[in-house]
Amino acid sequence: MRYAENTEVSVARSKAEIEETITRFGADQFASGFDAKMANAVVQFGIKGRVIRFILPLPGDDDPAVKFKVSPYSHKRVERSLEEIPAAREKASRQKWRALAIAIKAKLAAVEAEITTFDEEFLAHIVVPGTNQTVGKHILPESAQLMDRHGPPPSLLTFQGNG
């Protein structure tokens, strides 16, 4: 079962909760929007001298959470009818927005509790000035190559320094 899979909390309420959360933690800018063509929503905010951007993939008609349901009789996945798809898409959207709201709240709570730093927690989502791209878009391809080249550490407890 996915987190908040059966939530009744509206997308609008989750967006408002995100805005309330980031404002409470010191954000001085907030924007959200969507691109139906790209099937993405975006949440962006300014906080601690950084611009943070989350891209939220929106569920489309081919998304398994929208396209299929579990049959109450056989417990197998069956394709939804065309009439059922809009409600299933809305349900999947509510789930994704709830998950984003809790992720942002958890990251900020970890920073507040000094478990991690702001930059460590949000690194992949920081917008690089002058590029309009996130740090993650810049470094994740290289990071994957580095991991492929060197493999995992010999032990989960093997580390050097602070990370």
C-alpha positions as CSV (number, residue, x, y, z in Angstrom):
1,M,0.0,0.0,0.0
2,R,1.3,3.5,-0.9
3,Y,1.5,6.3,1.6
4,A,-1.8,8.2,1.7
5,E,-3.2,6.0,-1.0
6,N,-6.8,6.5,0.3
7,T,-6.5,10.0,1.5
8,E,-9.5,12.3,1.1
9,V,-7.3,15.4,1.5
10,S,-7.7,17.5,-1.6
11,V,-4.8,18.6,-3.8
12,A,-5.5,22.2,-2.9
13,R,-5.3,21.4,0.9
14,S,-2.0,19.6,0.4
15,K,-0.6,22.6,-1.5
16,A,-1.8,24.9,1.2
17,E,-0.2,22.7,3.8
18,I,3.1,22.8,1.9
19,E,3.0,26.6,1.8
20,E,2.1,26.8,5.5
21,T,5.0,24.4,6.4
22,I,7.7,26.2,4.4
23,T,6.5,29.6,5.7
24,R,6.7,28.3,9.3
25,F,10.3,27.2,8.6
26,G,11.3,30.6,7.1
27,A,10.5,30.5,3.3
28,D,10.1,34.0,1.8
29,Q,8.8,32.8,-1.6
30,F,6.4,30.2,-2.8
31,A,5.0,29.2,-6.2
32,S,3.2,26.1,-7.5
33,G,1.9,25.2,-10.9
34,F,1.5,22.5,-13.4
35,D,2.2,21.6,-17.0
36,A,-0.5,19.3,-18.4
37,K,1.5,18.6,-21.5
38,M,4.5,17.4,-19.5
39,A,2.2,15.8,-16.9
40,N,4.1,17.5,-14.1
41,A,3.3,19.8,-11.2
42,V,6.0,22.0,-9.7
43,V,6.5,23.4,-6.2
44,Q,9.2,26.0,-5.8
45,F,10.1,28.1,-2.8
46,G,12.8,30.4,-1.6
47,I,14.3,29.7,1.8
48,K,17.7,30.2,3.5
49,G,19.1,32.0,0.4
50,R,18.2,29.0,-1.8
51,V,15.5,28.3,-4.4
52,I,14.2,24.8,-4.0
53,R,12.2,23.0,-6.7
54,F,10.2,19.8,-6.6
55,I,8.9,18.3,-9.8
56,L,5.9,16.1,-9.1
57,P,4.9,13.7,-11.9
58,L,1.1,13.8,-12.3
59,P,-0.7,10.6,-12.9
60,G,-1.9,10.1,-16.4
61,D,-4.4,7.7,-17.9
62,D,-1.6,5.1,-18.4
63,D,-0.4,5.3,-14.8
64,P,-1.0,1.9,-13.2
65,A,-2.7,3.6,-10.2
66,V,-5.2,5.2,-12.6
67,K,-5.5,2.5,-15.3
68,F,-6.1,-0.5,-13.1
69,K,-8.1,-1.5,-10.0
70,V,-8.1,-4.6,-8.0
71,S,-11.1,-6.8,-8.6
72,P,-13.0,-7.4,-5.4
73,Y,-13.7,-11.0,-6.6
74,S,-10.4,-12.3,-7.8
75,H,-8.0,-9.7,-6.2
76,K,-6.4,-9.4,-9.6
77,R,-5.7,-6.1,-11.4
78,V,-8.4,-5.3,-14.0
79,E,-8.5,-2.3,-16.3
80,R,-10.8,0.5,-15.3
81,S,-13.6,1.7,-17.5
82,L,-13.4,5.1,-19.1
83,E,-15.9,6.4,-16.6
84,E,-13.8,5.4,-13.7
85,I,-10.5,7.0,-14.9
86,P,-11.1,10.6,-13.9
87,A,-11.9,9.7,-10.2
88,A,-8.9,7.3,-10.2
89,R,-6.6,10.1,-11.6
90,E,-7.9,12.5,-8.9
91,K,-7.3,9.9,-6.2
92,A,-3.7,9.3,-7.5
93,S,-3.1,13.0,-7.5
94,R,-4.2,13.4,-4.0
95,Q,-1.8,10.6,-2.9
96,K,1.2,12.2,-4.7
97,W,0.5,15.6,-3.2
98,R,0.1,14.2,0.3
99,A,3.4,12.3,-0.1
100,L,5.2,15.5,-1.2
101,A,3.7,17.5,1.7
102,I,5.0,14.9,4.2
103,A,8.4,14.7,2.5
104,I,9.0,18.4,2.7
105,K,7.8,18.5,6.3
106,A,10.1,15.6,7.3
107,K,13.1,17.2,5.6
108,L,12.5,20.5,7.4
109,A,11.9,18.8,10.7
110,A,15.2,16.8,10.3
111,V,17.0,20.1,9.6
112,E,15.4,21.8,12.6
113,A,16.4,18.9,14.9
114,E,20.0,19.2,13.6
115,I,19.9,15.6,12.2
116,T,21.1,17.0,8.9
117,T,21.8,20.3,7.3
118,F,19.5,22.2,5.0
119,D,21.8,21.8,2.0
120,E,22.3,18.1,2.7
121,E,18.6,17.5,2.9
122,F,17.6,19.5,-0.1
123,L,20.7,19.2,-2.2
124,A,19.1,17.5,-5.3
125,H,16.3,20.1,-5.3
126,I,18.4,23.3,-5.1
127,V,18.1,25.4,-8.2
128,V,21.6,26.3,-9.5
129,P,21.7,30.1,-10.1
130,G,21.8,31.0,-13.8
131,T,21.0,27.5,-15.1
132,N,17.3,27.0,-14.1
133,Q,18.2,23.4,-13.3
134,T,18.5,21.6,-10.0
135,V,21.7,20.3,-8.6
136,G,20.2,16.8,-9.0
137,K,19.9,17.3,-12.7
138,H,23.5,18.3,-12.9
139,I,25.1,15.6,-10.7
140,L,22.8,12.5,-10.6
141,P,24.0,11.2,-14.0
142,E,27.6,11.5,-12.9
143,S,26.7,10.0,-9.5
144,A,25.2,6.9,-11.1
145,Q,28.3,6.4,-13.2
146,L,30.5,6.8,-10.1
147,M,28.5,4.2,-8.2
148,D,28.6,1.8,-11.2
149,R,32.4,2.3,-11.4
150,H,33.2,1.8,-7.7
151,G,30.3,-0.3,-6.4
152,P,29.0,-0.3,-2.9
153,P,31.3,0.0,0.2
154,P,32.5,-3.3,1.6
155,S,30.4,-2.8,4.7
156,L,27.4,-0.7,5.7
157,L,29.5,0.6,8.6
158,T,32.4,1.7,6.4
159,F,32.6,5.4,6.1
160,Q,35.1,8.2,6.3
161,G,34.4,11.5,8.0
162,N,30.9,12.9,8.2
163,G,29.4,11.3,5.2
